[in-house]
Amino acid sequence: MIVGGALALLIAGFMLRLFYTIATNLINGRKFHHSLEQQFNKLRLSSMLSALGINKTDYIYQTSVKDITRQMNNCSDCTNTDECDEKLTTTEVAVSEIEFCNNEAQLKELKQQQSKQV
C-alpha cells in the first residue's frame, strides 16, 4: 500500500511537471513568434508578402526561424529599395515581377506552396 501510494504520488508529480513544461513552452513560443512578427513588420518583406498574396501569419508560423531570419537579413541588406518601393505602390505584385528581390527564389516557392494548398 505504501509503495502504491508513493508510485501514485510520483506519477502525479510527473504529470504536473509535464503539463507545466508544455504550457511554459507554448507561452514562450507565442512570445517569440510575436516578437519575430514585430521585427518582420518593419521590413519591406512584410509588404512584399502582402502584395504577392501570401498570408503573413501562416508564413511566420510555418517557415523555419532560420529561413525567416535569412530572408529578413536579405531584405535589410537589399540595394534595390527604390525598385521595391515602386512595385509595392500597387496592391498586387506578380511573382514574375520580383526579379530584383534578394528573396525572389524563396518568395516564388512560398507562392507555389500556397497555390497548392488552396
Disulfide bonds with the S-S distance in Angstrom:
none
